[in-house]
């Protein structure tokens, strides 16, 4: 099963998918983009915050708005079956791309020039789990699907700066203290809290929790038990996906209400 199949994406022009959380957002976004262009679609990849400058192999066209003439014309001219990475500017000092406001991406969606818009909507500093800061996540209002990621690497680990991004916010959201271990109830609080993983998500958007980094059979058994508990307690979720995005077959299990 592909990521696109697991997401059960709607067949609408300019479907907008926002990725939040930690533990594989960028990998998931670009892997999904590769799957979608195999279907002959035009895929736009961008951010509302910052993302690492992508490898040349990850895209077919790169459009930097501040350094390009005719942004809309270039977007329209891109061929089906291509990945277009777009950004407002390049931050060379940190080798990152600066993204757009969510309002601008709403405008891009409504223009209907691409089939899919994939948006990285917050940062995670390469940690497997996070809680959002006050200004996060930055999710466009026209988002159709929000994918919240958590890395299995956090499970059973102490709540500390080695594992958690935005430690103070995480403790407030989870109701746990630094030094306690991350368990199923910790992750449930992160998912269900209005200040947690799906904070400020548009009401109409579907919500998927992706438990990534499930790399072994032993991990899968634990992840299944955790996910069944969380799914039973989280009616807000449309689906839970267990994944190992670094595997050739990335999807390990899907639990869905759809």
Secondary structure, 3 states (H helix, E strand, C coil): CCHHHHHCCCCCCCEEEEEEECCCHHHHHHHHHHHHHCCCCCEEEEECCEEECCCHHHCCEEEEHHHCCCHHHHHHHCCCCCEEEEECEEECCCCEEECCCHHHHHHHHHHCCCCEEEEECCCCCCCCEECCCCCCCCCCCCCCEEEEEEEHHHCCCECCCCCEECHHHHHHHHCCCCCCECCHHHHHHHHHCCCCCCCCCCCCCEEEEEEECCCCHHHHHHHHHHHHHHHHHCCCCCEEEEECCCCCCCEEEEEECC
